[in-house]
Each structure stands twice: as C-alpha cells, then as structure tokens.
C-alpha cells in the first residue's frame, strides 16, 4: 500500500484530500504545518507528498529545499498545492525541487491524475535504477574474480616453485622470479586501490573534498613524476612529449596525481611503443585550464565512448587487458568532483585525445 503525506494548514481542504485518497486505497498521513510535515516525511519516507506553499513556519518552497538536502527524503516526489498560479510561482516551486504543481481549487480528478503520473514516473525511475544496478553487478561479477585471481595465481605459483625446489634456481632465475612476483603484487595492489577509490568517490560530493590548490609548478612536476612511474613499465619513457603552461588549479594533489597516472597508463597501454604520447596544458579562459592527453593508438568507437564506466572493458576477446576498466571512470569522476569536465575525442585506428578541464584558482 502506497503511503501519502499531506501537508496543508487549511483543515477542511486537508481532510477532504485525505478522504479522496483513503477512498482510493492509500495510507494517508496529515500535517498541519511545515515543521510537522518535515518530521513526518523523515520518519515515514512516504511514496509522495502533497504540500501547500503558504503555511505558518516553514513554507512549501523552503520545505522542498530541506527535503532535497536529506538523503532519506531527497528522492520523494513532491506536489505543491497553491492558489499562486503565476508562472514565476510555478518556476520557483520547480526550482526548489518540486515535481509537480496543483493550482487551487482543484478537482478530485485533477488530484488523482497528478498522483498517478508522479507514481508512474517514480516506478519508471526505480526500474531504470534497478537495471543500472543489475548491469553493474554483472560487470563486477564478470571482471573482478578474473582480475583478482590472475595476479594471485602468479604469486602463489612462483611461491610454490621456490618452496618445493629452492635449490634448482640460479641467482638470475631468482631475480626473474622475484620480478614476476613483484609485478603481480603491484597489479593486485592497484586493482584493490582502484576499487576502494571507486567506492569512495561514489559516495563523495564536491563539498567533501573542499577547495584545494595545486600550483603551477606542481602540474609539470606531477606529470614528470607519474611518467617515471608508468612509462618505464612499457619501455616508453622516450615517447613522452610535454608542453604545459603554468596555472594554479582548484584540484587536490591526490586527484591530479591519479588523473595523470591513469591517463598516461591508458595512453601507453593502447598505443604502440615508439609513437608519441603528448601532454599539452593550456589556459583556455579565465576560469578553466585544459590538459590534452593524445596518443596514436587503436582508438575507440563512439558507442564505446558512450559506454565508458566502471568495470567496462572493450574488445577483451581481441586484446589482452589488465584492470577493471576503472581508470577512465575514476578520471571522469575526479574531474567532476573538482568542478571540471572531461571530453573524449577518438577515432578507431588513429588514436585518442582526452581533454581534461579543471578550474583555475584565483589567488
């Protein structure tokens, strides 16, 4: 049974609306002002709220804004009820976060029509969210076990070799085995770290990261530091071309370091050794600083760009890939949390350019 909350200071109207809805089989709760309405909304988490605008204490517009701030009430549909029918009043209500608007006086049929429309909209959103979650679960289950088991098998296998026949290996053999164990451990460590970072960012908001500052020198130095971490693994340290202007940025050093690492790793992974990996940083206006990462690798189709997300890998049956497909998804999330944005330009067989726009700091 659906639960409906009516917040209305005029008792005759409130009770009449309640009777209409009870007759239709809904469970109905009533509040005579905004303060009590907020309390009931938080406690009941109703399926929909009908709320008056002009009330003592908390008015309808402010009440909707407060509802949208709370996780437990942020998605509850709210229909405002008012004799204020001017277009600016409707716009103000929608701007506050309301889902619909009923102009007083309204009929029983108008009320029910609005109710059915909003409940159906909620149902469709719920079904869409469930499909997204179902798809995410499938992607996790189809990629995570393999990616965790592969480095673990390497570590365990080499460990068993050393345990069972320790005297069979020369110093060169041991160095090679040690190197393989280290690479498997680093791969596993990165997988776990990216997964934990993904979970952290999924529950983050821009405000939770504050407004940190990265100075102009740190841009170039971070790129150099991360290049020396990533590119030797692919034998490509001489492929890097850098040209960055200095600018102070509103982004955490942790985010910026991760963005550079993931984009360098992707560029090296999906392009051929001996071809350039170009990084250009430039001031494009007074507000943003743009960094372009370009390679001449295998590129992506438009449909693949649209599908970029966590636990998504492309053409895995044709190419050997490592990782969970989290790298670019993390880059996009970090840029957005910093007030920036990401644009991907790619052509199959010709390469990829990724444009990262980050906010400049005013100092």
Phi, psi and omega in degrees: 000128180288143179254132182235135176249129177249122178245108187204129183276345177272107186302315181302315180292317181301315182289325179293315178298319179299318180297318179302315185285323177297320178299328180278359175097016180265153172271124189239136174237150184235147175223136184270354176205172185294325181297310178293326178299318178298317180297315180293321180299317180292323183282319186271329188050062184295165179284334178200152180235131170254124190225132174288158179266307183272100181221155174296148179076239180281119177281171184299316180299313181293324180297316179298317179300319179292320178300320183289342180280335186267130181304322185285344181237001189296333184255003181289127177296136179236127175250118179277142179238126182195154172279352178283101186252004179298148182302323181294329177290319178297315180298320180296319179296315179293323178295330178287341179120008178289155181262337181200174188215122176249125180269126177283144353281147178235158181268168176301318181297319179295320179298312183293323178299317178295318180300309182298320181297316182288322178293322178293322177298317178298319179299316180296319178296319180296316179296320179295319179296321179295323177295319178298315180294321178298317179295319179295317178300318180298316181295321178296312183293332183272344182244320188298311182302315181298314184291331176280321184289324185301306178292328178296318178299320178297313180297313182294318182298312179293325177297319179294321178301314182292326182288318188278324182225064185296335184272001185272000190243137176280167176304323178294321177299316182295321177297319180294318178295316179299319178297318180294319178296318179297315180298319178296319178295319178294321178297315180295319179299317180293320178301312181295316181296317179295322179295315179294321178296318178302313180296319180297314183291329180298333182250021180257158171233159179306322183293333183289346180256000178066200179234077181286170183232131173245123183276167188302320181294325182295334178300304181296316184294321179296318178299315179297314181299314182289327177298321179288341174278319190269308196291327176299331179297336179253005183064041190228023184299332181275356181275351187278132175236121184239137172211099184235132172279155179275139176194145174276135185240149175268078179205145180289146178300326179296314178297313185297318179299316180293319178300312181297315181300310185294320182288323174296317180298316178296316181298319179289322184292323189251018173224167188272136175305140182097348176262152186287143167247112189253133175237120179235127177245130184213152174274120184258340172195190182286349186254324187239154172240129185249132175243124180254125174252117184232140173224172178244044183272208189284342176072180182224152173278156178306321180295327178289321178298318180295334185266003182302130179185179180295140177064029176245125175233143184255139174054040182295333179287345179254335184233142174282120180235149173242150178106177184256008185073021184271338190307302183291326177297321178292320179301312181298316181295317180294319178298316181293319178295337178268007180084013181254194180205163184233138175231133182245124177242119186211149177222125182307130178083353183239340177125181185223139169238128178245120180261122177250119175255124179237148182291137173279150179264137176265113180230000000 
